[in-house]
């Protein structure tokens, strides 16, 4: 399983020969100006919620790639009504795709489309594929529901927001890592704009001091599990 960071909370995941994009917000992020969305492959697009900084490039990518959009009922229906393929989910539900299984889990945040219309409840994803399991929390506060995840799934990686202000901060993300029983963390949702700028060295050190590995990838870089 290969995971590429495209800035903010945008990710590319390669698993079992399939390409998954998560929350593609790239063209609106000056820090990701070197990433050409016309070159990105996508069989699936997973969306945690409807905010613009998570869905901006969905239509452009899905139109070119014919990717299947996977999200909550409201977001899936929104894009389906525009002629895109979609698969709706809701909290606690899971589905087996050709690359593995996906479970839609709870997140504490808000969710509305850029025009202010209702985007349903936000969520995260637990993905199991190629004998590797990852948790993508989406934008969220620290929540006790995270403790439910390791009751069903032993994680190899947790992808958590660490930028504060709109989501968890570093300290809460450390607690979240304890809740999901995973010591390997990929940080997202930081530095894109002033409200969520962080001190990288300090964040990594705080995780290290708790026996955890925080990875902060440069945009375009990847890790392999």
Steps between C-alpha positions, in 0.01 A plus 500: 500500500643834387373828647586835338441837666359767266475776758245602762289183550536369144642151455561248228488132595615216275376159609448177307558677170232762569543874553303680770491876555388638835361853541660654189568868571804575286443780246385732778810438710799716394733265688396221259547704183750244368237223506316466167155351563480404132770242563339343806349155465176420680276196504334621819462836674428484874353812661484553876272805485376776270721799584669663202848420631413131458291486180634780278651277230253213513305586186803571282666174601187284492400632157838404354547167680139380546590427863240370742429757774461345847358711782200552722150482351465874451835554328464189286152614393624852428759373253270230363247770410778666299552183299794350688520142624467471875473253786317630811592397853408592854654467844584147606445355154765324296531379143737269316650657190742332260801641691379413850238606753401850606316593819349844556561613858407790724664844489418814699504796262258686272414434136348733242561560132662826387155643420390433858276203422492200730787255463382233740697382801880496474689175537822310465602175334659177615653329198614138504698385197813301412516380862552862609245705692484879514275752670428832332330706767393792283464838664404427858530583864631238738212264567450198723352313201857456374536234769257281306731467198763264650220277628450390140817598315870492585642808328832535322461878453275779629461817292404784734457878473741692722456866403270610784233774476268300269605151617707323764834646596820302547430412863150372422635306201742322735205397715313394185794278409466336841125456451545325163802307631730605219846652547567577132333829407482702179415862578270698271298822500784729602686805360261563207402839639571710804243349735662156487875565482707277731856461623614179328794418725298559814212283376729211404678523836173491694397181323847351545491571872183289519658214308332583171622575148347811341568534127462840334548443129599762246225547242543237230698261720377158603536215743452129445350254747 
